[in-house]
Amino acid sequence: MLTIVIPATENYDEEKNLFFETKEQILQLEHSLVSLSKWESKWCKPFLSKEDKTIDESLDYVRCMTITQHVKPDTYSLITNAHLEQVKAYIDAPMTATTFAKGDGTPNREIITAEIIYYWMIAFNIPFDCQKWHLNRLLTLINVCNIKNAPPKKMGRKELLERNKALNEARRQKSHSKG
């Protein structure tokens, strides 16, 4: 969970021609499948894409991430670029110690949406309570399930010959034989 503080400020309303003050607001944010789903249902496009988000889309994702109760809508207009950088760093954080070896170098071009992630959760019997986890942690769990459920890869000819050579050498040493 990320907590950002919107400080108390004095503002000027040009339409009403008067000054007003806003109280300090503390927002608790959660980057989860739930917030992703809310955002995608409003904007009707995938959040997890390479396409840059507009300021409105970014601020709306902060709104979708908010788990603090009773936040005034005008609070989001007081979010600064520094707050958005904090949010971006939180979204990009892995939130797990699990790492993966580099793949075969072919990128997956599938468009990932909330529904795809829910499908993966169902396919791997991941409980729906996990939809409130940090999204990167959930995606890591899905990736682990995918790897563990994949059939073992066949060894290439070179790997097979090297393995057999090592096994034969170990047997020779154990039996004190030359061949």
Secondary structure, 3 states (H helix, E strand, C coil): CEEEEECCEEEEECCCCEEEEECCEEEEECCCHHHHHHHHHHHCCCCCCCCCCCHHHHHHHHHHHECCCCCCHHHHHHCCHHHHHHHHHHHHCCCCCCCCCCCCCCCCCCCCCHHHHHHHHHHCCCCHHHHHCCHHHHHHHHHHHHHHHCCCCCCCHHHHHHHHHHHHHHHHHHHCCCC
